[in-house]
Amino acid sequence: MFIKILFSYILGYLKISVEGFYIERLINICRNQKITIWNIKKKDEVKVYFNIRTSDFKNVVKIAKKTQSKIKIEQKKGLPFLLNKYKKRKIFFIFLLILIILIMLSSNFVWNVEIVEENGEKLENIEQDIENAGLKIGTLKQKINTKEIINKIRLERQDIAWMGIELKGTNAIIKLVKTEEKPEIINDDEYCNIVSDKEGIITKINAADGTANVKVGDVVKKGDILINGWMEGKYTGLRYVHAKGEIEAKVWYTKSKTIPLNTTEKRETGNIEEKYKIKINNFQINLSKRVSKFENYDTIETENKIRIFSNFYLPISIVKITNKEVEEVKKTYTIEEAKNKAIKELEEELDNEIENGKNIVNKNINSYENKGSVDVYVTYEVLENIGTNEKIVF
């Protein structure tokens, strides 16, 4: 919608007043005929103001006749009417020349930094690290040393396996491959123990190679040896092996939450307002009043950078500001309602955290009533295989 309005400014538009008893019908007909109207302001029951494109004026006049409405041009706005104030055409050509020069000058700078991460894996704070390394919006392309920037970032971060930078037009495309965290692989011919990687109670243990160090019913902590990487025989004596085996344990996942009995919750009313502003590098031009008509609201900003070609961005962007009205609703829970709310939320969190395939054998729920709130603890008892290889160091 804003793009249409922007073009309307470039091509010229009219602020008109419409007076009559069938104004709503007139507006509906305009919309059905794809006539762009905006900034509608109702004066009273029979009079309304709104903007239309100059090219749509004749059609609106015809619709006004059909609906027995009076129409009047209140103001003429836009670039053509502005330029019309100047009788000499050289003003227009000077303006056009300045615009071309500015575009040519802007081509020497980077106006967009595009980060492409393999498989969509996000790297924390990577935007800030790239900026600190010397690549940011507004940087002169001649001053960008891509190899130096890559080396700086690779030295500071261990989670990047590969990085590449390509400058296309005024766009800097940064491609990243995240390092995969892999457990240490111990070869079969190396001696190792199997140690616990979680706390739990042993429910099953089967040592294929090595000597079991725990038995069913034992409580183990993280780092405890489950299967020793050695075997001892009557005739062979003590010999070291690469421990192998299967260990199953009962482990616990616990989460807690406090729910107040009296609280205030935010709820969207469904009313929204949209505002726009133009950003020219760090300079901003507000195209509407900053103050919202809503008393309480949440704001979402969407920025669209203007580009001439696929990789030729300009230092200009259109920012759409959407304000969603919210109302504060006082909510009072009974103790039972608060408990059920907490249990539902905690179970959803635990279900998302516990991997598929793990056997949940029990759920324990404990709640404690406080003055004005309820504390709830949910614990899942899960049967799962535990243990990881740890190299024996002599």
N, C-alpha and C positions, 0 to 999 in steps of 0.2 A: 504493500500500500504506500509506504513512504517513497519508494522509487518513483511511483506514479506521480506523487505530489511534487517530488523534486523535479521531474520532467515538466510538470505543469508550471513550475516556477520559471524554468528555462524557456518554455514556449508561451507563457503568459496565462494568467487566470483572472477570474472576476469574483468579487464578493457581491452577492445579490441578495435582495430581500423579496420574499414571496408572501403575499397577503391573500387570505381566502379561507373558506370553510372546509376545503378538502386538501389541506397541506400534506397530511400523511399519505394520502393516495398519490399525490404528485411525487413525493419522495420514493414511494414504492415503485412507481412506474419508471422513474429515473434509474433505480437500481436494477430493475428487470431488463432495461435497455442498455445495461453496462455503462451508464454515465457515472463517472467518478464524482462524488460529492463528499466534502469533508468540512470539519469545523462547524457543525450544525449548532446553532444557538437559537433557542425558542424565546421570543419576546413575550408573547401571550398566546392565547388559544388560537388566534387567527393570523399570527405573523411570525415568520421564522427567517433567520439569516443563515446562509451557507456559501461555500466556495465551489466554483465549477471551472472547468477548463474553458478557455476562450472558444475553442472549436465546438464545444457542446452547447453554446448559448442558444443557437437557433432551435435545436431540438427541445431544449427546456422551455423556450417560448411557446412552441407548439403544444407541449404537454400542459403548460399553464392555461392555454386557451381551452383545452379539453376539460380541465378541472375548474374552470371559471375562477382562476387566480390571477392577481395582479403581480407583475414582476418588474423589478427595478434594479438597475446597476448602481451599487453603492460605491464601489471602488474598483479600480483597475490595477492589478499588481503583476509583478514578474519582470523578467529581464527585458522582453521587447518594449514594454512601456517605460522601463527605466532608460533604455537606450534611446527611446523616442524623444526623450527630453532634450537630447543633444542633436541638433540639426545637422551637424557635420558628421559624415560617415567615418572620418578618420579616427574618431574616438573608438568605434567598434574595432577597427583594424589594429589599433594600438593595444586594446584589451586582448585581442586574439593573439597578437605577437607576444605579449607578456606571458600569456598562458602557455604558448609553445616553448618559450625560453625556459619557463619554470619546469615544464615536463622534461625537457632535455637535461636540465641541471639535476633534477631528481633521479635521473637514470644512473647517476654515479654513486648513489647511496643504496644501502640495504633498507628496505621498508617493510620487509616481512621475514620472519624466521619460522620456518616450517620444520617441525621435528617429527621424523618418521621412525617409530620404534617397532622392531620385528615382533610379529604376533600380537601387537597391541599391548605389550608388557610395559607398564609405566615405571619410569625411573624417578625416584624421589628427588626433588630439588634440582633436576637436570637443567631447567630453564635458567635458574639463578647461576649455576656453575658455568653455563655457556656464556652468559652475560659477563660474569667475572673474568672469564678467559679472554674477553675482548671482542665478542661478536654480539652486537645488540642492534636494535632498530635505530637507524640514523647514522650508522657507521659508514664512513667513506670506503668503498670497495677496495681501493688501492692500498688501504692500510690494513686490510684483513690478510693475515698469514695463516692459511688453513692448517698447515702442518704444525705450526707452533700452538695453535688453539687445541688441536687434537692431542698433542703431547701433554699439554697442561692438564687437560681433563683426564686423560688416561693415567697420569701420575697421581692425581688426587682421588680417583675412584677405582675401586677394584671390581665393580659390578658391570663393567663394560668390556665385552670381548672384542668388539670391532666398532669403529666410528669413521664416518666419511662425511665431508662437507663439499657441497656443490653450489656454486653461485650461478644462478640463471636470472638474467634480467635484474630486477631489484629484489629477487627472492633468494634467500639462503636456505637450501635444503640440507638438513642434517639427518643422516641415517645412523641408527644405533642398533647394535645387537647385544642383548643382555647376556652376561655370564651365567651359565647354568651352575647352580650349586650342587655338586656331586659329592656323595660320601667317599671317604678314602677307600680305595679298592686295594685289598690285600690279596696277593697272589696265593694260589692253593699250596705252593711249595714254601710259604712263609708261615712261621708259628704265630698263632694268635689265640686269645681267649674270646669268649662271648660274654659281653657285659650288658647289664640292664640299662635301657635308655629311658625307663620310666619307673615310678614307684608303683607297687602293686603286691598282690598275693599270688604266689605260684599255684596254678591249677593243673598244669601238665608240664612234664619235662621229659625229653627224649634225646639223649646224647648219642649221636651217630659216631662222632670222633671226639675224643677228649673225655674228661671226667666231670660228671655233674657235681656242682659245688653247693646246690640247694636242692630241697625236696618240696613236694606238694604241701602247701599250707604255710611255707615260709614267707615272711614279709621282706621284700627287697626294696632298696633305694636305687636311685639313678647312680650308675657307676659300679654297682656290686657285680662281682664275677658270678655268672650263672653256670657256665661250662668252662672248666680249666683246659688250657691248650696243652695238656700232657696226659699220658697214660702210663700206668705202672703194672708190669706183669711179674709173675714169680720167676720166670726164666729170662725175660727180656729186660727187666729193670725199668728205670724211668726213661721215657722217651717223649720228646716234644712233638706235637702235631698241630695241624690247622684245625681248630675246634669247629665242629659242625653239629647241628641239632635243632630241635624245635622246642620252643618254650612258650607256653600260653600262660597268661596271668589275668587276674581281675584287677582292672585299674578304674580310677574314679575321675569324673569330670564334674566340677562344681561351679555354679554361678549363683550370684545373689543380686537382689534388687530391693530397694526401699520405695514403697508407694505411699505418698501422703493421702490421708483421708479427705482432706479439703485442699483442692488445687484449682488453678486457673489454666485452662487450655485454650490454645489458639485454633480458630476455625475459619476457613475461607468462606466469604459470603457469596462469591461468584461474581462480584463487581470488580472490573479491572479498568485501568486507564493506561494509555500508551503515550509516551513522550519520546522525543528524538533530539539528538545533538550531533553535531559534526565535530570530529577530532582532526585537527591538522597538526600532525606530530604530537606535541604536548599541549597545544593550544586548543581550547574547546569553545564551541559556539552552541549555546542552548537555543533550540528552536521553539521552546515552550517554557512556560513558567516552571521554576524548580519546585515550588511548593505544591504538594499533592492535595487534592481535595479530600482525601481520606485521612482520618485521624490515626488509624492503625493499619499498617500494610507491610507486606513483604515485597522486596524489589528484586527483579531479575534483569540483568543487563546483557544484551546480545550485541556484539560488535562485528560489523561486516566491513572488511577493508575493500576499498575501491581499486580495481585493477583494469588496465586497458587490454592486456593480453593475459594468457595463462600464468606467466611468471613475471609480468611487469606491473608491480603494485605501485600505487601512488601513496604519498604520505597523508592520505585522507581516508577516514573511515566514518561510517554511519553507525551510531550507537542507538539501539532501540531500548528504551527503558520501560519495562512493564511493571506497574504497581498493582498488586493483588490485595484487595481489602480483606482484612481479617478482623474478627471480633473475639474478644476475650469472654469465654464462657466459664462461669464458676461451676466446678464439678465436685460433688460430694459422693464418696464411696462408702458403702458399708464395709465392715472388716472382711466379710466373705467376698464381696466384689473386688476389693483391693487384692486379696490373696489370689483369686482366679485370674485377675489381670496380670499380676506378676508371674504366676505359673505359666500362663500362655506365652508371654514374651520370653521368659527364660528357656522354655522348652524349644521355642523356635531358634533361639541362639545356639543352644546345645546341638540341635538336629543339624544345623548348618556347619557346626564345628567338627562333629564326629563324622569320619569318612564312611562312605557306603561299604557294606560288607562286614562291618564290625558288629558283634553280637551284644545288644543291650539286654542284660539279664535282669536289671532291677532299676527302679526309680525311687529315690528318697526325697520327700518334700518336708521341710521344716519351716515353720513360721513363728514369728515372735511379735507380739503386739506391743507397740510403744504408745506414748501419748501423742496422738494425732497422726500415726503412721503404722505401717506393717512391714517388717523385714521378712523376706522370703528367700530360702535357700533350696535350690534344686540340684540333686546329685544323681548322675547316671553311673551305674556300675556296668562296666563293659568288659567282655572277654575279648582279648586280642593277643596276637603274637608280639612278643617283645624281644629285645636283644640286638646287639650290633657287634661286629668284629672289632677287636682291639689288639694291635700288634704287640707281641711279647718282646720287651727290650731287655737284653742281658747286660 
